């Protein structure tokens, strides 16, 4: 597939537990590669034989995605309940990976099925599992098929009588998602963590703050990118846009305190390092971080409730 190959890659690898599959395009055919890591199977579909490519959107799973993100956050928060440093970092690292995976799944967009129809067979194209990938595939494959089969011309039809003027059908609004509500709930949870760390500094509750703060930043960006142009709830997105400045300030304070901890650890002898604790935020910084999160969380949840009931 490299060097002077005639093939051009159309999709990335769709990985499963047993292997992966991928689509490649040649000048006169489409190649479906199926690999089980030990055996590779190639299926070629001549562009002249392709009759149709059918893309069907699969059921929405926003609720499942939100549940997965919530479970990942709860898994990360288990680090607060264990005394061992190794186990604490295990929960933090594995929870961070799970949160990143849940966010990546949301970013990939809606799922779909893609079927390729010929005169003698119907093959499911497993590498095309997202609507975004299907659009890219059709944009690349459509001109190639037309170059081989020719453009289909519309059949001449009789001019119908002018229809009577009728009112256009009402536009069906797209229901807003629940990602903003999840973000505002996370703000309140993080505010509780900040206050708990301020009240009980020896319990090292603040060690979970870098992971949860990172989740906040990613969720704000994802929500603004996905819905800002299609969701009419301007108050909610105004609140989220304003929190970006506060998130940047808190992240800077976290980084500064962590760098100070590293410098202090390097200066101390090894026996005394085990007695050191990390205070992620100073008293004033912690009060500010908790205050704006409580304010943003309450305003956002109230605005979301009022707009949904309206």
Residue, then its C-alpha position, 0 to 999 in steps of 0.5 A: x500500500x506504499x511507495x508506487x502503489x495505485x491504492x489511496x487510503x479512504x478510511x482509517x483502521x476499524x479495530x476490533x478484538x480480532x483484527x481490523x478492516x480498512x478501505x482503499x481506492x484504486x483507479x478502477x475498484x474499491x478494496x476492502x481489507x480485513x485482517x485478523x493479524x494472522x490472515x489478510x482477506x481482500x475484497x475488490x469491488x469494481x467501480x463499474x459494478x457498484x449500484x448503490x452505497x446506503x448509509x443508515x444512521x444508528x440510534x442515538x446513544x447520548x445517554x450511554x455516552x453521558x453514563x460512561x463519562x460519569x462512570x469514568x469520573x466516579x472511577x477517578x474519584x475513587x483515588x480519594x478513598x484509598x491511602x496507598x499512593x500507588x493505588x491512588x495514581x492507578x485510579x487517577x491514570x486509568x480514570x483519565x484514560x477512560x474520561x479521554x476515551x468517553x470524550x473521544x467517542x463523543x467527538x467522533x459524532x453519530x454512528x452509522x451502518x454503511x452497505x455497498x450494493x452490487x448486482x450480485x452481493x451486498x457488503x457491509x463496510x465496517x470501516x465506515x461506522x460514523x456519519x463523518x467518515x461516511x461523508x468523506x467516503x461519499x465525497x471521495x468515491x462519488x466522483x470516482x464512480x461517476x468517472x467510470x459509469x458516467x453521470x446519470x442524467x435526469x429523465x425528461x418529464x412533463x411539466x406539471x401544473x403549478x401547485x397551489x400555494x401552500x404554507x411550508x411545513x414547520x421546521x422540526x427543531x433539534x432537541x438540545x443535548x445534555x452535555x451542558x448539564x453534565x458540565x455544570x454538575x461537574x462544576x459543582x462536584x469540583x467545587x465540593x472537592x476544592x472545599x473538602x481539600x481546603x477543610x481536610x488538607x491531610x487527606x490529599x483530596x486535591x490530588x484528583x483536581x488535575x484530572x477533573x479540571x482537565x475534564x472540565x476544559x475538554x467538556x467546555x470546548x466540546x460543548x461549544x464546538x458541537x452546539x454553539x451554532x445549533x443550540x439557541x440557549x445563549x445564556x448557557x453557552x455564554x456562561x460556559x464561554x466565561x468559565x474558560x478564563x477562570x479555568x485557565x487561571x485555575x490551571x495556571x495555579x495548579x501548574x505553579x503549585x505542582x512545579x513548586x512541589x517538584x522543586x521542594x522534593x528535589x531539595x529535600x533528602x529522601x527520608x523526608x520526601x515521604x512526609x510531604x503533602x501537596x496543596x494544589x491551591x492556596x487558600x485564596x485560590x481555592x476559595x475563588x475556584x470553588x466560588x465561581x464553580x458554584x456560581x456557574x453551576x447553579x446559573x447553568x442548571x437553572x437556565x437549562x431547566x427553564x429553557x427545557x420547561x419553556 
